[in-house]
Every structure is written in structure tokens, then in C-alpha cells.
Amino acid sequence: MVDIFAGWFSALGLSETFDLVLANIVVGIIMIVVAFLSKFLFEKLLIKPIEIIVRKSAFKWDDHLIKHKLLYKIALMIPAIVIALFARAFPAIEGLIYKLVTTYLIFIAAVVIDSFLDVFTSAYQSLETSRDKPIKSYITVVKIMIYIVAGVIAVSVLTGISPWGILSGIGAMTAVLLVVFRDSLLGLVASIQISKNNLVSIGDWIEVPKFQADGDVIDITLTTIRIQNWDKTITTIPSYALISESFKNWKGMFQAGGRRIKRSVFIDNSSIRFLDDELFDRLYRIEILRPYLESRKKEIEKFNRENEIDVSEPVNGRRMTNIGTFRAYVTAYLRNHPGTNKDMIIMVRQLQPADTGLPLEIYCFSKDTSWVNYESLQSDIFDHIFASMPHFGLRFFQNPSGRDVRALGDLFVSGKISVPRPAGGGSSATINNYGDRPLDNQQ
């Protein structure tokens, strides 16, 4: 082919040296165009129809072929095969072309096997038995061995040395390499694992407690990862630390489209009571709470009537409480709030009571995952909860402050609290007409 083009250029009056160089360039361009055109046609005429058939098939295991792009990785071999067919057109470098093509095909074969193992792993993980017998770690070891073997064979092809000779040389150098390049080798292996398993990417928000790192990843190198903390300081940690130590990556939160709100308010236990008619009528005017009150009242009345409960005593049968109604109200408020993610969990629950009162936990997710907007939404929600709590006859628990002590002193001065008389005479101290109810006859 080169001679044909050289003859054409020579007929045009070009010099013998120049027409040969120009002919080699033209043939090289044709080779590259044909190589990539072959790959393009292979993808469009063969892979695309196969993808359509796979997506329409009732089988699920073949979907993993598309997910891991196995066929597209096989297509990477097409350009190398075409270049190998054109190698005879360049007699001077034919041997070099064969070596480079062979090396390329070796690594592409390793990539194809890697992808096939990913397909096998995904198909296996869809089975119930994979929960008890995971194989991902074993597959990872197999992949490492495949790439090591591919590397040895590739070096053997390029250098002409026997693979066994290369392996024996590597064995002799292993001890020296482990001592001199320990951190680099650990970083190299860690970088491969991080990249392959998609553990960390630039821009991810991660927390590494051991190194007091909490911020965005700004750089990933062979041996180190740089994290810009929220106080704008920069922490540099070794890559292998992310493999050997635990860390938290917030990427899943951003991908899910919801950031968790998980915070408790503490209710004063003494403010919890049954709903009386007056409080029921007042709460009935709350629009988002009205459907709950109507359905709950009918349910309770039906239960008490069918079981012939004596409702003259409050503790008999079933009754609504202000704390239960408040939980229903907060749940309805969260479900109607424009800032919460309705596709994720929305829950208001009681936690274990303690000496700080009854914890009422709000558990939901915000739509906006950015930090500033998330904190603003969370504050708005709890502002409303704190402000609405007194409407249900509930009090927020807090330890006495200096203001409470001064208020107690003012009561003594005003005479609203009388000091107990000495033993043997008089009545006990009383509190008259202060607070929600008088505390009579309490020492």
C-alpha cells in the first residue's frame, strides 16, 4: 500500500524521499481512521442491538452485561487488531508495532476479564445466598493477580525476557522495594482500591476522625489525599489510611437527595395529661390536626362503647393525651412542610424517659442538602415546635436557671410562698395561685 501511494506521489513530480515519507503518513492516517471506524461500526451495528435485546429480555442476569459495559470493553480490541493487519505496510517498524499491539491486547484482555468478574459478582450478589457467603473480597484478590500476570507478560513481550526470569527478578527485589518504597507501594495499592471501588472522589465530603479531618476532598495523589476542613485548614492524610481506618463519606446523602434531621425536644413529664373537652375543642381549630382528631375520637369512642367501658373515670378504657396529639401534630406539620423530603422517613417518636424529661425525637430528611439551607430548615422546624408546644398544655424541660432562683426569691418577698413554721407548730409551706396549679400541702 505504501508503494502504491509512493508511485502516485512520484507521478505528481515529488522527489523519491519525500513521496515515500508522505506515503507512510497517508497510510498511517488511513490505518488510524479505519481502526476507530471499525470500533464505531462494531458498537453501532452489533453492541447496540444486543443492548436492546438484553433490556427487553425477561432475564435479569444479562442486565449486568450492560451495567458493567463488558461489550464496550471487548470493542477496545478492534482498533488494535486493525493496526496489526496494517503492520506489514511498515516493514521498518513492523516488529515494534506487533509488540505494542500485543502489549495493548494483553491489558485490554485483563480489563475484559475484570469486567466479566464484575458481571459475575453483581449476578451473584442478586442471589439470597450472597448474604451469607460474600465473594467480593475473593474476586478482588483474583483481579489483582490477573493484573500482575498481565503486567509480567506485557514486560516479557516488550523486553523479550522470559516471564519466569522477570518473576525471579521481582522476587529478589521484593524485600528491597518493601523497605525503601513502603509508603509508595501502600499508597499505590490503596489508590487502585479507592479508584476501583469508588470510595472517594474529588469534591466528596468525608470525615476521618483519626486525623481530625472533616471537609471536602480537594486532591488525590498516589500516596496522599488532601482535605480542606470547614475551618479552611487543610489536612493531608496517606491514601492507605482510608483503606486501613474507618471514615465517613457523605456522598450518599447528596446522591439520595435528602439530609437527615434527627434531634429531640425534652418534655416536662408533669405537663403530660389526658385531653379534656376544652383542650380538644381548642386543638380542633388547628386545620392539619383536625382529620387526626376526628378519626381518633371515633375510634376511641367505638372501642369504649363496644367494650362497655366506664368513661367517668379518666384512666378507664382509651383516651387521647396531649403528648400523643402533639406527636400527631408534629408529624402532620413535617409532612406538610415544603422543605422536607416526602419520599424518605418522617417519624416522631418517644425515647427512653430520663431525669431530663421525656425525649421526643423528630426524625426526617430535608430536600436541600447544602449545609446552610439545611441548618436554616432545621432551625425553622424546631422554632415552630417550641412555640406550638404550650398550645397542647406541654412544657419544655430545662434545669433551673439564675432567673428561676430570683423569681423564687420574689415569691418569698411578696408572701406568695410562706416559710414553714418550726417543728411542733403550724402548717406547712404552701404555694398559692402560682403556675398552672397550686401545690397544696407539700413539704
C-alpha positions in Angstrom: 0.0 0.0 0.0 2.9 2.4 0.8 4.4 1.6 -2.6 1.2 2.4 -4.3 0.8 5.8 -2.7 4.6 6.4 -3.3 4.1 5.7 -7.0 1.2 8.1 -7.2 3.1 10.9 -5.5 6.2 10.2 -7.7 4.0 10.6 -10.7 3.0 14.0 -9.4 6.7 15.0 -9.7 7.7 14.7 -6.0 11.1 13.6 -5.0 11.7 9.9 -4.2 12.5 10.6 -0.5 9.6 12.9 0.1 7.0 10.8 -1.7 7.9 7.8 0.5 7.6 9.8 3.7 4.3 11.2 2.5 3.0 7.8 1.5 3.8 6.4 5.0 1.9 9.3 6.6 -1.1 8.8 4.4 -1.2 5.1 5.1 -0.8 5.8 8.9 -3.8 8.2 8.8 -5.8 5.6 6.8 -4.9 2.9 9.4 -6.0 5.1 12.3 -9.3 6.1 10.6 -10.1 2.5 9.7 -9.2 1.3 13.2 -11.6 3.7 15.0 -14.2 3.5 12.3 -14.2 -0.3 12.8 -14.7 0.2 16.5 -17.5 2.7 15.9 -19.3 0.3 13.5 -18.8 -2.6 15.9 -20.6 -0.7 18.6 -23.4 0.7 16.5 -24.1 -2.4 14.4 -23.5 -5.2 17.0 -23.5 -3.8 20.6 -26.5 -1.5 20.3 -28.8 -4.2 19.0 -27.6 -6.6 21.7 -28.3 -3.9 24.4 -31.9 -3.5 23.1 -32.4 -7.3 23.2 -30.9 -7.6 26.7 -33.1 -4.7 28.1 -36.2 -6.3 26.7 -35.4 -9.9 27.9 -37.1 -11.3 30.9 -33.7 -12.5 32.4 -32.1 -10.3 35.0 -28.5 -11.6 35.0 -27.8 -10.3 31.4 -28.6 -6.7 32.6 -25.3 -6.7 34.3 -23.5 -7.0 31.0 -24.9 -3.6 30.1 -24.3 -2.2 33.6 -20.6 -3.0 33.6 -20.1 -2.3 29.8 -18.5 -5.6 29.1 -19.2 -5.5 25.4 -17.8 -2.0 25.0 -14.6 -3.1 26.7 -14.4 -6.0 24.2 -14.8 -3.4 21.4 -11.5 -1.8 22.6 -9.7 -4.7 20.9 -10.9 -3.8 17.4 -8.5 -0.9 16.8 -5.5 -3.0 17.8 -6.5 -5.8 15.5 -6.9 -3.4 12.6 -3.5 -1.8 13.3 -1.9 -5.3 13.4 -3.3 -6.0 10.0 -1.7 -2.8 8.7 1.6 -3.6 10.3 3.0 -5.2 7.1 2.7 -1.8 5.4 5.5 -0.5 7.6 8.4 -3.1 7.2 10.9 -1.0 9.1 8.8 -0.9 12.3 6.6 -4.0 11.8 8.1 -5.8 14.8 7.7 -2.8 17.1 4.0 -2.5 16.0 3.4 -6.1 16.8 4.9 -5.8 20.2 2.9 -2.7 21.1 -0.3 -4.2 19.8 0.3 -7.4 21.7 1.0 -5.4 24.9 -2.2 -3.4 24.4 -4.2 -6.5 23.8 -2.8 -8.1 27.0 -4.0 -5.2 29.1 -7.4 -5.0 27.3 -7.8 -8.7 27.9 -7.2 -8.1 31.6 -9.7 -5.3 31.6 -12.3 -7.5 29.9 -11.7 -10.3 32.5 -12.0 -7.7 35.2 -15.4 -6.5 33.8 -16.6 -10.1 33.4 -15.7 -10.7 37.1 -17.8 -7.6 37.9 -20.7 -9.1 36.0 -20.3 -12.4 37.8 -20.1 -10.6 41.2 -23.2 -8.5 40.5 -25.2 -11.5 39.4 -24.1 -13.5 42.4 -25.0 -10.6 44.8 -28.5 -10.7 43.5 -28.9 -14.2 44.9 -30.1 -14.8 48.5 -27.0 -17.0 49.3 -24.7 -14.0 48.7 -25.7 -12.5 52.1 -24.2 -15.4 54.0 -21.3 -16.1 51.6 -20.0 -12.9 50.1 -17.3 -13.3 47.4 -16.3 -9.7 46.6 -13.1 -9.8 48.6 -12.0 -13.0 46.8 -12.8 -11.6 43.4 -10.7 -8.5 44.3 -7.7 -10.9 45.0 -8.3 -12.6 41.7 -8.3 -9.2 39.9 -5.1 -8.2 41.5 -3.5 -11.5 40.4 -4.8 -11.0 36.8 -3.3 -7.6 36.5 0.0 -8.8 38.0 0.2 -11.6 35.4 -0.8 -9.3 32.6 1.9 -6.9 33.6 4.6 -9.6 33.7 3.5 -10.9 30.3 3.5 -7.4 28.8 7.0 -6.7 30.1 8.1 -10.1 28.7 6.7 -9.2 25.3 8.4 -5.8 25.2 11.8 -6.9 26.5 12.0 -10.4 25.1 12.8 -11.8 28.6 11.1 -15.0 29.8 8.2 -14.3 32.2 9.9 -16.7 34.7 13.1 -14.6 34.6 11.0 -11.5 35.3 9.3 -13.2 38.2 12.5 -14.3 39.7 13.9 -10.8 39.4 10.9 -9.4 41.1 11.2 -11.9 43.9 14.8 -10.8 44.5 13.8 -7.1 44.6 10.7 -7.5 46.7 12.5 -7.1 50.1 14.3 -4.0 49.0 11.2 -2.5 47.4 9.1 -3.1 50.5 11.7 -1.4 52.8 12.6 1.6 50.5 9.2 2.3 48.9 6.9 1.0 51.6 4.6 4.1 51.7 4.6 4.5 48.0 3.6 0.8 47.5 0.9 1.1 50.1 -0.3 4.3 48.5 -0.3 2.7 45.1 -2.4 -0.3 46.2 -4.7 2.0 48.2 -5.2 4.3 45.2 -6.1 1.4 43.0 -8.6 0.2 45.6 -10.0 3.7 46.1 -10.4 4.3 42.4 -11.8 0.8 41.6 -14.3 0.7 44.4 -15.2 4.4 44.0 -14.6 5.1 47.7 -13.6 8.7 47.4 -13.7 11.3 44.6 -12.6 14.9 44.4 -15.3 17.1 45.9 -16.6 14.5 48.3 -17.3 15.5 51.9 -15.6 13.0 54.1 -14.8 12.6 57.8 -11.7 10.8 59.1 -11.9 11.0 62.9 -8.3 9.6 63.5 -6.8 12.6 61.6 -9.4 15.1 62.8 -10.3 15.7 59.1 -13.8 16.9 58.2 -14.3 18.6 54.9 -14.1 18.4 51.1 -11.5 16.3 49.2 -9.5 18.7 47.1 -6.7 16.5 45.7 -6.0 12.8 45.4 -2.4 11.7 44.6 -0.6 8.4 44.5 0.3 8.5 48.2 -1.8 11.2 49.8 -5.3 12.7 50.0 -5.8 16.4 50.8 -8.9 17.5 52.6 -10.0 21.1 53.1 -11.7 21.3 56.5 -14.7 23.5 57.2 -12.4 26.0 59.1 -10.4 26.3 55.8 -7.4 24.4 57.2 -6.0 21.6 55.0 -5.3 18.1 56.3 -3.1 15.7 54.3 -3.6 12.0 55.1 -1.9 8.9 53.5 -4.1 7.1 50.9 -3.8 3.8 52.6 -5.4 5.3 55.8 -8.7 5.3 54.0 -8.3 1.5 53.5 -7.0 0.6 56.9 -9.1 3.1 59.0 -12.8 3.9 59.1 -14.1 7.1 57.6 -17.4 8.6 56.6 -18.3 9.7 53.1 -21.3 12.0 52.8 -21.6 11.4 49.0 -24.6 9.0 49.5 -26.5 11.7 51.3 -26.2 14.1 48.3 -27.0 11.4 45.8 -30.1 10.4 47.8 -31.4 14.0 47.8 -32.1 14.2 51.5 -30.2 15.2 54.6 -31.3 13.7 57.9 -32.8 15.8 60.7 -32.5 13.8 64.0 -33.0 15.9 67.1 -35.0 15.6 70.3 -37.0 18.0 72.4 -37.4 17.2 76.2 -41.0 17.3 77.6 -41.6 18.0 81.2 -43.3 14.8 82.5 -45.6 16.7 84.9 -47.2 18.5 81.9 -48.5 15.3 80.3 -52.2 14.6 80.8 -55.4 13.4 79.1 -57.2 15.6 76.7 -60.3 17.2 78.2 -63.2 18.7 76.2 -61.8 22.3 76.5 -58.4 21.3 75.2 -59.9 19.1 72.5 -62.1 22.0 71.2 -59.1 24.3 71.2 -56.9 21.9 69.3 -59.8 21.1 66.9 -59.3 24.5 65.4 -55.8 23.5 64.1 -56.5 22.6 60.5 -53.8 20.0 59.8 -54.7 18.3 63.1 -58.5 18.1 62.5 -58.5 14.9 60.5 -56.5 13.1 63.2 -58.7 14.3 66.0 -61.9 13.3 64.1 -60.7 9.8 63.2 -59.1 9.2 66.6 -62.1 10.3 68.5 -64.4 8.0 66.5 -62.0 5.1 67.0 -61.7 5.6 70.8 -65.5 6.1 71.3 -66.2 2.9 69.3 -63.7 0.9 71.3 -65.0 2.2 74.7 -68.7 1.6 73.6 -68.2 -1.9 72.3 -66.3 -2.9 75.5 -68.7 -1.1 77.8 -66.0 1.0 79.4 -67.0 3.3 82.3 -65.6 6.6 80.9 -66.5 8.6 84.0 -63.0 7.6 85.3 -60.3 9.0 83.0 -58.0 6.1 83.3 -60.6 3.6 82.2 -60.6 2.5 78.5 -58.8 4.6 75.9 -58.3 8.3 75.8 -56.3 10.8 73.9 -53.4 12.5 75.6 -51.8 15.9 74.9 -48.4 14.3 74.2 -49.9 11.8 71.7 -51.9 14.6 70.0 -48.7 16.7 69.9 -46.8 13.9 68.2 -49.6 13.6 65.6 -49.5 17.4 65.0 -45.7 17.5 64.6 -45.9 14.5 62.1 -48.6 16.3 60.1 -46.6 19.5 60.2 -43.5 17.8 58.8 -45.5 16.1 56.1 -46.9 19.4 55.0 -43.7 21.3 55.3 -42.3 22.3 51.8 -38.7 21.7 52.9 -38.9 18.1 54.0 -38.4 15.1 51.6 -41.7 13.2 51.5 -40.1 10.2 49.8 -38.0 9.5 52.9 -38.8 8.6 56.5 -40.8 11.0 58.5 -41.3 10.0 62.1 -41.9 11.5 65.6 -41.2 9.0 68.4 -40.7 8.9 72.2 -37.3 7.8 73.5 -36.5 6.4 77.0 -37.6 8.8 79.7 -34.8 10.2 81.9 -34.3 12.7 84.7 -34.3 15.4 82.0 -37.9 14.6 81.0 -39.4 12.7 78.1 -37.3 12.9 74.9 -39.5 13.4 71.8 -37.3 12.7 68.7 -38.0 14.3 65.3 -36.7 12.1 62.5 -37.0 13.3 58.9 -35.0 14.4 55.9 -34.6 17.8 54.3 -34.9 18.3 50.5 -31.9 20.7 50.4 -28.6 19.0 51.3 -26.5 22.2 51.4 -25.3 22.9 54.9 -26.6 26.5 55.3 -30.0 25.7 54.0 -30.2 22.5 55.9 -29.4 24.2 59.2 -31.9 27.0 58.4 -34.7 24.5 57.7 -33.9 22.5 60.9 -34.0 25.7 63.0 -37.3 26.8 61.4 -38.9 23.4 62.3 -37.8 23.5 65.9 -38.7 27.1 66.3 -42.3 26.1 65.4 -42.2 23.1 67.6 -41.1 25.1 70.7 -43.6 27.8 70.0 -46.5 25.4 69.5 -45.8 23.2 72.5 -47.7 25.4 75.1 -50.9 25.2 72.9 -51.0 21.5 73.8 -50.6 22.1 77.5 -47.0 20.8 77.4 -43.9 22.4 78.9 -40.3 22.1 77.7 -38.0 20.7 80.3 -34.9 22.7 81.4 -32.9 22.9 84.6 -33.4 25.8 86.9 -31.5 29.0 85.9 -30.5 32.1 87.8 -33.7 33.8 86.7 -35.8 30.9 88.3 -33.9 31.4 91.6 -34.6 35.2 91.5 -38.3 34.5 90.7 -38.5 32.2 93.7 -36.9 34.8 95.9 -39.5 37.4 94.7 -42.3 35.0 95.7 -40.9 34.8 99.2 -40.7 38.5 99.4 -44.2 39.0 98.1 -45.6 36.5 100.5 -46.9 34.1 97.9 -44.8 31.4 99.5 -44.9 31.1 103.2 -42.0 29.8 105.2 -42.8 26.6 107.2 -43.0 27.0 111.0 -40.6 25.2 113.3 -41.4 21.6 114.2 -44.3 21.3 116.6 -46.5 24.1 115.4 -48.2 25.5 112.3 -48.9 24.4 108.8 -46.6 23.5 106.0 -45.4 25.9 103.3 -47.9 26.5 100.5 -47.8 28.0 97.1 -51.0 29.9 96.3 -52.2 30.7 92.8 -48.8 30.4 91.0 -48.1 28.4 87.9 -50.5 26.0 86.2 -51.9 24.7 89.5 -51.5 25.1 93.3 -49.2 22.7 95.1 -51.0 22.3 98.4 -49.7 20.5 101.4 -46.3 19.8 100.0 -43.3 20.0 102.4 
